[in-house]
Amino acid sequence: ATGLNNTELIALQVIQGIPLGVGQIYACGDLGPSLLILGAVGLYSPLLAVHALLGSAIGTLAGLSVAVHHESLYSGLSGFNGALGCMLVGGLFFTFSWRTHLFAIASAFLSAYADIALSNWLGTVGLPACSWGATSVSTLMLLLSGSLETYRIPTGQVKAPELNLRTRSQWEAGKMEERESTDV
């Protein structure tokens, strides 16, 4: 018999919750379609797919660290805000580098913890937290990213992360050529 304080986790279901966290971004709660969504994200941008899985795993780890309901871990709900936060910072708003990758990991943790806090707070009045955790944390990351200003992508120029990398390297190469051509 299971009691209210049942602490037994099913490890396979927790691991299955990681790709389900990516599927939860698109309101998909089954493993097959979630893997298809992850595959489609991987076709669009392998970097985003890696960040989505990493963020979902971090969100699941954050959920484990504060003992959320097992169903949130199994269904991927504890990982989807981490996946969103990691994808936004790791590939969409900043060009990829080791610094922005660490920033994306921090964003995934903060997004997941913000989601847990907002879920508990809004749950008292019967409202869902949705993606407020990732949205608020990503907005704060954009506002407080002074040391990462050089990696920031202007809002109107956001493309796939791989294209952002290529555009940035071309821009930096052009900037260097301009400097060299103006030196006399």
C-alpha positions as CSV (number, residue, x, y, z in Angstrom):
1,A,0.0,0.0,0.0
2,T,1.2,3.5,-0.8
3,G,1.0,6.1,1.8
4,L,1.1,9.9,1.6
5,N,4.8,9.9,2.3
6,N,5.7,7.5,-0.4
7,T,9.3,8.3,-1.3
8,E,9.9,5.5,-3.8
9,L,10.9,6.8,-7.2
10,I,10.8,4.7,-10.4
11,A,14.1,5.7,-12.0
12,L,13.1,4.6,-15.5
13,Q,10.1,6.9,-15.4
14,V,12.2,9.8,-14.1
15,I,14.6,9.3,-17.0
16,Q,11.7,9.0,-19.4
17,G,10.5,12.3,-18.0
18,I,13.5,14.1,-19.4
19,P,12.5,13.9,-23.1
20,L,8.9,14.3,-22.0
21,G,9.9,17.7,-20.6
22,V,10.9,18.8,-24.1
23,G,7.5,17.5,-25.4
24,Q,5.7,19.4,-22.6
25,I,6.9,22.7,-24.2
26,Y,4.4,21.8,-27.0
27,A,1.8,20.3,-24.5
28,C,2.6,16.8,-25.5
29,G,2.6,14.2,-22.7
30,D,3.5,11.0,-24.5
31,L,7.0,9.7,-25.2
32,G,6.7,8.9,-28.9
33,P,5.5,12.3,-30.0
34,S,7.9,14.0,-27.6
35,L,10.8,12.1,-29.3
36,L,9.5,13.3,-32.7
37,I,9.4,16.9,-31.4
38,L,12.9,16.5,-30.1
39,G,14.0,15.0,-33.5
40,A,12.4,18.0,-35.3
41,V,14.2,20.4,-33.0
42,G,17.4,18.5,-33.7
43,L,16.8,18.8,-37.5
44,Y,16.3,22.5,-37.1
45,S,19.2,23.0,-34.7
46,P,21.3,20.3,-33.1
47,L,22.5,22.9,-30.6
48,L,18.9,23.7,-29.5
49,A,18.1,20.0,-29.2
50,V,21.1,19.4,-26.9
51,H,20.2,22.5,-24.8
52,A,16.5,21.3,-24.6
53,L,17.6,17.9,-23.3
54,L,20.2,19.4,-21.0
55,G,17.6,21.9,-19.6
56,S,15.0,19.3,-19.1
57,A,17.5,17.1,-17.2
58,I,18.5,20.1,-15.1
59,G,14.8,20.8,-14.4
60,T,14.2,17.2,-13.4
61,L,17.3,17.4,-11.1
62,A,15.9,20.6,-9.6
63,G,12.6,18.9,-9.1
64,L,14.3,16.0,-7.3
65,S,16.3,18.4,-5.1
66,V,13.1,20.0,-3.7
67,A,11.0,16.8,-3.7
68,V,8.2,17.8,-6.1
69,H,5.4,15.4,-6.7
70,H,6.5,12.2,-8.5
71,E,3.9,12.7,-11.2
72,S,5.6,16.1,-12.1
73,L,8.9,14.2,-12.5
74,Y,7.4,11.3,-14.5
75,S,5.3,13.6,-16.9
76,G,8.1,16.0,-17.7
77,L,6.4,19.0,-16.1
78,S,9.3,19.6,-13.7
79,G,11.7,19.8,-16.7
80,F,10.0,21.8,-19.3
81,N,10.8,25.3,-17.9
82,G,14.4,24.2,-17.5
83,A,14.4,23.2,-21.2
84,L,12.9,26.5,-22.2
85,G,15.3,28.5,-20.2
86,C,18.3,26.6,-21.4
87,M,17.2,26.8,-25.1
88,L,16.5,30.6,-24.9
89,V,19.8,31.5,-23.3
90,G,21.9,28.8,-24.9
91,G,21.1,29.4,-28.5
92,L,18.4,32.0,-29.2
93,F,19.3,35.2,-27.3
94,F,23.1,34.7,-27.2
95,T,25.6,33.2,-29.6
96,F,27.1,29.9,-28.4
97,S,30.3,30.0,-26.4
98,W,31.5,28.3,-23.2
99,R,30.4,31.3,-21.2
100,T,26.9,31.4,-22.6
101,H,26.7,27.6,-22.2
102,L,27.4,28.0,-18.5
103,F,24.9,30.9,-18.5
104,A,22.3,28.6,-20.1
105,I,22.9,25.9,-17.4
106,A,22.3,28.5,-14.7
107,S,19.2,29.7,-16.5
108,A,17.9,26.2,-16.6
109,F,18.3,25.8,-12.8
110,L,16.8,29.2,-12.1
111,S,13.9,28.6,-14.5
112,A,13.1,25.3,-12.9
113,Y,13.3,26.6,-9.4
114,A,11.2,29.7,-10.4
115,D,8.6,27.3,-11.9
116,I,8.5,25.2,-8.7
117,A,8.0,28.4,-6.6
118,L,5.4,29.9,-8.9
119,S,3.5,26.5,-9.1
120,N,3.3,26.4,-5.3
121,W,2.3,30.0,-5.0
122,L,-0.2,30.1,-7.9
123,G,-1.5,26.6,-7.0
124,T,-3.0,27.9,-3.8
125,V,-5.5,29.8,-5.9
126,G,-5.9,27.1,-8.5
127,L,-3.8,28.8,-11.3
128,P,-1.1,27.1,-13.4
129,A,2.4,28.5,-13.6
130,C,2.8,27.6,-17.3
131,S,6.0,29.0,-18.7
132,W,6.3,32.0,-16.4
133,G,9.4,30.6,-14.7
134,A,11.4,30.4,-18.0
135,T,10.0,33.7,-19.3
136,S,10.8,35.7,-16.2
137,V,14.2,34.2,-15.7
138,S,15.2,34.6,-19.4
139,T,14.1,38.3,-19.2
140,L,16.2,38.8,-16.1
141,M,19.1,37.1,-17.8
142,L,18.8,39.4,-20.8
143,L,18.6,42.5,-18.5
144,L,21.5,41.4,-16.3
145,S,23.9,40.1,-18.9
146,G,26.5,42.9,-18.8
147,S,29.5,40.6,-19.1
148,L,28.0,38.7,-22.0
149,E,27.0,41.8,-24.0
150,T,29.4,40.8,-26.8
151,Y,27.5,37.5,-27.3
152,R,24.0,39.0,-27.3
153,I,22.0,38.8,-30.5
154,P,19.8,41.8,-31.5
155,T,16.2,40.8,-31.3
156,G,15.5,41.4,-35.0
157,Q,18.4,39.2,-36.0
158,V,17.7,36.0,-34.1
159,K,18.0,32.9,-36.3
160,A,19.0,29.3,-35.7
161,P,22.0,29.1,-33.3
162,E,24.3,27.7,-35.9
163,L,23.4,30.6,-38.3
164,N,23.9,33.0,-35.4
165,L,27.4,31.5,-34.9
166,R,28.2,31.9,-38.6
167,T,26.8,35.4,-38.8
168,R,28.8,36.4,-35.7
169,S,32.1,35.0,-37.0
170,Q,31.5,36.8,-40.4
171,W,30.7,40.0,-38.5
172,E,33.8,39.7,-36.4
173,A,35.9,39.0,-39.5
174,G,34.5,42.1,-41.3
175,K,35.1,44.2,-38.2
176,M,38.7,43.1,-38.1
177,E,39.1,43.9,-41.8
178,E,37.7,47.3,-41.3
179,R,40.1,48.0,-38.5
180,E,43.0,46.8,-40.6
181,S,41.9,48.9,-43.6
182,T,41.6,52.1,-41.6
183,D,45.1,51.8,-40.0
184,V,47.7,53.8,-42.0
